Amino acid sequence: MGLTSSLFAGLSGMKTNEFAMDVIGNNIANVNTRSFKSSRSLFQSQFYSTFSFGTAPSGDTGGSNPLQVGTGSTVGSVTRDFSGGAPETTGNKTDLAIQGQGVFIIAKPSGAYAYTRDGSFQFNAENYLLTSDGNFLQGYGTDSEFNIVEGTLTNLRIPIGEITTASTTSYAQFSGDLNAGGEVAALRPVLTSDTSHTFTDGNGGPAADASTLLTDLYDGAIDLFTDGNIITLAEANKGGANLPAEEFIVGTTGTTYGHFAAWLEDVLGINTSADLPDLTASGVDPPGVTIELDGSIKVVGNLGEKNEIILADGSITASKGSSATLPGNTLPFRFTSNIVTDDDRTALGESIRTSFKAYDSVGNDMDVYVTLTLESKTDDGVTWRYYAESAEDTDFDRVVGTGTIQFDTSGNFLEAVERNITIDHADTGAATPQTITLDFSRMDGFAMTSSAISLLSQDGFMAGTLQDFSIGSDGIIVGSFDNGLTRNLGQVVMATFRNYEGLVAQADNLYVAGPNSGDAIIKKPMQLGAGSINSAALELSNVDLSREFINLIISSTGFSASSRVIQTSDQLLNELMMLVR
């Protein structure tokens, strides 16, 4: 082979160690590069010159080994260490660090996907999440109901200050105790128009009935109304709370005495459902507003003390309105009550009244009143009935639902029948009708001094604007609105590869799929082997600086040693050349 072989062997050693120095230098240069993955170079021996393959043992000899001389070294491979770097807390919520397997998916301007572990994302002017080089972070978006739409990658956007949303109330839960020791309701509150007033159909005509025109309604010899007059219900009290003022316009809201009676029943919130208990056999009138045979009005409320209606003098007034003339009597209706003693009030029955705020689909708030009355006691337990009403129901009728709540003989909740109430929102721009489910399962039915009830929770919110966000370990971006509402805005997803070392590294901390990496497998964080995401943190480089310095010493020593082989071979060649001089 000669001395020239040792020259080339030394040269190959210098070249491989020089290559190792390049790898080590790159590692050290990127010791502070976020999410950088260190590499190492692996050497292999070059081909061998074989002078003998050796001989096998025989009876006469013990055999001989192969006789080979190597020709130096070469670079076998450069492998990348994809182990995770330590996380560094930054306090910036758009900084993301992956703990475990996976890489972020980036859309390049060409539309092709690239991958990175560098989670130092930032907003652009349109609130998209970008890398420092302007590439879009990919993930799953949401639909109009803020549900995450899986399967299709999109540019992730967090529109702070832009999105305004509301949440419709669809559920309300109550807690408390309904006093089983109270009195079962046995009497309804009744109001009758003052007997000193006689309402007739025309002056001196027969007693007024439902078909009597309001313009023909007389109180004795007084013509009460003309078209355009306004009848106002104000300061009406129900269950201790004042009802909102309502107006009936003669000739517009209705034209007959029956129309007025139906309107009064609606605005007073008297529930006339067919499901209500029938107490006529006990001499108790059914609920509602009726016109009696003598032309007077009778107002019969629902069971329960908190359903008692009080119409004091001046609660119902009449005014000119758009008419050219004043009504004949500015106080057309006065009432007297059948509740005159404490025994009467007790007979109304144990009841309690509460209210809660609900919200329609565009964020308008509305008050919903719920009155609960002790309806019956049997050997099987106690039954209560709820009456729900709301002035925000767009028809005049305040009634929005009724149902029963049953407790067993131990005071435990059994079931609630007809738990849904329905509120109309016609011509308001909100979704209509709105159904709210009332949940009384957290209520008890023990004998107490008095009943107590409160709203535990409801799922609606007024309109609010996106103010803040957070990114969870599962990659879900949750937006926080200034009305207390939280909604999903998207989800950061990952790609995993069967062979991460097969990825092809590019500039700017990016990788692309290589022939030996396998295809990207899209996964949600923390699923099917994918890692989790830490928000407000960045992954540090995994370069071990002390190891790199040791490798630096070893490589420089190898380079120097290989150069000495060349130097020594050169000296020997010079000696050889001297022999022929």
GIRA-V719681 format. One record per residue. N is the residue number from 1. PHI is phi in radians with two decimals (none if undefined). Layout:
BEGIN
n = {N N}
phi = {PHI PHI}
END
This chain:
BEGIN
n = {1 2 3 4 5 6 7 8 9 10 11 12 13 14 15 16 17 18 19 20 21 22 23 24 25 26 27 28 29 30 31 32 33 34 35 36 37 38 39 40 41 42 43 44 45 46 47 48 49 50 51 52 53 54 55 56 57 58 59 60 61 62 63 64 65 66 67 68 69 70 71 72 73 74 75 76 77 78 79 80 81 82 83 84 85 86 87 88 89 90 91 92 93 94 95 96 97 98 99 100 101 102 103 104 105 106 107 108 109 110 111 112 113 114 115 116 117 118 119 120 121 122 123 124 125 126 127 128 129 130 131 132 133 134 135 136 137 138 139 140 141 142 143 144 145 146 147 148 149 150 151 152 153 154 155 156 157 158 159 160 161 162 163 164 165 166 167 168 169 170 171 172 173 174 175 176 177 178 179 180 181 182 183 184 185 186 187 188 189 190 191 192 193 194 195 196 197 198 199 200 201 202 203 204 205 206 207 208 209 210 211 212 213 214 215 216 217 218 219 220 221 222 223 224 225 226 227 228 229 230 231 232 233 234 235 236 237 238 239 240 241 242 243 244 245 246 247 248 249 250 251 252 253 254 255 256 257 258 259 260 261 262 263 264 265 266 267 268 269 270 271 272 273 274 275 276 277 278 279 280 281 282 283 284 285 286 287 288 289 290 291 292 293 294 295 296 297 298 299 300 301 302 303 304 305 306 307 308 309 310 311 312 313 314 315 316 317 318 319 320 321 322 323 324 325 326 327 328 329 330 331 332 333 334 335 336 337 338 339 340 341 342 343 344 345 346 347 348 349 350 351 352 353 354 355 356 357 358 359 360 361 362 363 364 365 366 367 368 369 370 371 372 373 374 375 376 377 378 379 380 381 382 383 384 385 386 387 388 389 390 391 392 393 394 395 396 397 398 399 400 401 402 403 404 405 406 407 408 409 410 411 412 413 414 415 416 417 418 419 420 421 422 423 424 425 426 427 428 429 430 431 432 433 434 435 436 437 438 439 440 441 442 443 444 445 446 447 448 449 450 451 452 453 454 455 456 457 458 459 460 461 462 463 464 465 466 467 468 469 470 471 472 473 474 475 476 477 478 479 480 481 482 483 484 485 486 487 488 489 490 491 492 493 494 495 496 497 498 499 500 501 502 503 504 505 506 507 508 509 510 511 512 513 514 515 516 517 518 519 520 521 522 523 524 525 526 527 528 529 530 531 532 533 534 535 536 537 538 539 540 541 542 543 544 545 546 547 548 549 550 551 552 553 554 555 556 557 558 559 560 561 562 563 564 565 566 567 568 569 570 571 572 573 574 575 576 577 578 579 580 581}
phi = {none 1.50 -1.24 -1.09 -1.10 -1.16 -1.09 -1.22 -1.12 -1.12 -1.10 -1.12 -1.12 -1.13 -1.16 -1.18 -1.22 -1.11 -1.08 -1.08 -1.10 -1.07 -1.14 -1.13 -1.06 -1.13 -1.06 -1.16 -1.10 -1.83 -1.10 -1.92 -1.45 -1.03 1.15 -1.12 -1.89 -1.26 -2.17 -2.44 -1.75 -2.06 -1.77 -2.36 -1.32 -1.41 -1.12 -1.89 -1.55 -1.85 -1.65 -2.76 -1.50 1.60 -2.18 -1.46 -1.09 -2.39 -1.15 -1.73 -2.26 -1.58 1.53 -2.37 -1.52 -1.07 -1.96 -2.38 -2.22 -1.34 -2.02 2.06 -2.15 -2.53 -1.35 -1.48 -2.90 -2.11 -1.87 -1.85 -1.55 -1.65 -1.19 -1.24 -1.53 -1.20 -1.39 -2.06 -1.26 -2.04 1.46 -1.66 -1.16 -1.51 -1.42 -2.22 -2.15 -1.63 -1.88 1.97 -1.41 2.13 -2.41 -1.25 -1.82 -2.13 -1.71 -1.46 -0.97 -1.28 1.68 -1.31 -1.62 -2.23 -2.37 -2.69 -1.77 -1.38 -1.76 -1.45 -1.59 -2.60 -1.49 -1.81 -1.12 -1.85 1.16 -1.47 -1.54 -2.24 -1.31 -1.13 -1.74 1.54 -1.50 -1.43 -1.29 -1.79 -3.05 -1.68 -1.59 -2.24 -1.59 -1.16 -1.75 1.14 -1.54 -1.22 -1.71 -1.50 1.79 -2.04 -1.36 -2.55 -1.20 -1.39 -2.40 -2.15 -1.41 -1.02 1.35 -1.86 -1.44 -2.10 -2.53 -2.31 -2.17 -1.27 -1.27 -2.16 -2.69 -2.45 -2.01 -2.03 -2.41 2.39 -2.33 -1.80 -1.11 -1.29 -1.51 -1.34 -1.50 -1.20 -1.11 -2.28 -2.51 -1.83 -1.22 -2.22 -2.09 -2.17 -1.12 -0.94 -1.17 -1.30 -1.86 -2.04 -1.66 -2.18 -1.60 1.58 -1.27 1.39 -1.42 -1.22 -1.02 -1.13 -2.37 -1.08 -1.52 -1.15 -1.18 -1.07 -1.28 -1.85 -1.44 -2.07 -1.94 1.24 -1.76 -1.74 -1.34 -1.34 -2.35 -2.24 -0.98 1.75 -1.09 -1.98 -1.74 -1.95 -1.71 -2.42 1.07 -1.27 -2.05 -2.38 1.10 1.59 -2.10 -1.33 -1.45 -1.17 -1.15 -2.34 -2.16 -2.02 -1.71 -1.08 1.60 -2.00 -1.16 -3.01 -2.07 -1.97 -1.07 -1.15 -1.06 -1.14 -1.10 -1.15 -1.09 -1.10 -1.08 -1.19 -1.26 -1.45 1.22 -1.48 -1.52 -2.01 -1.01 -1.18 -1.40 -1.19 -1.12 -1.62 -1.94 -1.10 -1.13 -1.66 1.42 -1.75 -1.17 -1.22 -1.26 2.42 -1.98 -2.21 -1.76 -1.35 -1.10 -1.52 1.56 -1.44 -1.84 -2.05 -1.95 -1.98 -1.49 -1.48 -1.10 1.90 -1.05 -1.34 -1.77 -1.17 -1.86 -2.09 -2.05 -1.31 -0.96 1.57 -1.20 -2.05 -2.21 -2.18 -2.39 -1.06 1.11 -1.58 -1.33 -1.39 -2.20 -1.28 -1.13 -1.18 -2.56 -1.32 -2.16 -1.28 -2.28 -2.24 -2.22 -2.10 -1.87 -1.50 -1.62 -2.16 -2.27 -1.13 -1.12 -1.08 -1.15 -1.10 -1.18 -1.12 1.77 -1.06 -2.73 -2.59 -2.24 -2.49 -2.54 -2.62 -1.50 -2.14 -2.34 -1.51 -1.24 -1.86 1.64 -1.19 -1.59 -2.61 -1.63 -2.02 -1.82 -2.19 -1.96 -2.03 -2.26 -1.25 -1.68 -2.82 -2.28 -2.33 -1.17 -1.62 2.46 -2.11 -2.07 -1.97 -2.16 -1.80 -2.13 -1.96 -2.58 -2.68 -1.26 -1.42 -1.09 -1.28 -1.48 -1.22 -1.26 -1.30 -1.21 -2.17 2.85 -2.68 -3.02 -2.01 -2.21 -2.01 -2.13 -1.42 -1.24 -1.78 1.42 -1.57 -1.11 -1.83 -2.86 -2.13 -1.81 1.01 -1.48 -1.60 -1.99 -2.21 -2.07 -1.50 -2.27 -1.07 1.04 -1.93 1.52 -1.67 -1.08 -2.46 -1.38 -1.85 -1.86 -2.12 -1.59 -1.65 -1.95 -1.90 -1.17 -1.59 -1.54 -2.02 -2.23 -1.63 -1.32 -2.21 -1.09 -2.72 -1.38 -2.52 -2.57 -2.59 -1.33 -1.52 -2.89 -2.60 -1.73 -1.76 -2.52 -1.26 -1.09 -2.59 -1.89 -1.08 -1.99 -2.68 -2.69 -2.55 -2.11 -1.45 -1.12 -1.54 1.46 -1.32 -1.60 -1.88 -1.60 -1.96 -1.71 -1.29 -1.73 1.58 -1.36 -2.15 -2.51 -1.28 -1.94 2.73 -2.54 -1.30 -2.04 -2.23 -2.05 -2.06 -2.29 -1.18 -2.36 -1.17 -1.21 -1.45 -1.20 -1.71 -1.32 -2.19 -1.18 1.17 1.10 -1.87 -2.27 -2.22 -1.14 -1.93 -1.04 -1.90 -1.52 1.48 -1.35 -1.19 -1.95 -1.38 -2.45 -1.42 -0.94 1.18 -2.22 0.94 1.58 -1.29 -1.36 -1.78 -1.99 -1.84 -1.44 1.09 -2.63 -2.26 -1.45 -1.41 -1.10 -1.69 -1.20 -1.64 -1.10 -1.11 -1.16 -1.11 -1.12 -1.10 -1.11 -1.11 -1.12 -1.11 -1.18 -1.14 -1.13 -1.10 -1.11 -1.11 -1.11 -1.13 -1.14 -1.18 -1.07 -1.12 -1.10 -1.16 -1.07 -1.11 -1.11 -1.13 -1.12 -1.11 -1.07 -1.11 -1.15 -1.20 -1.19 -1.79 -1.65}
END
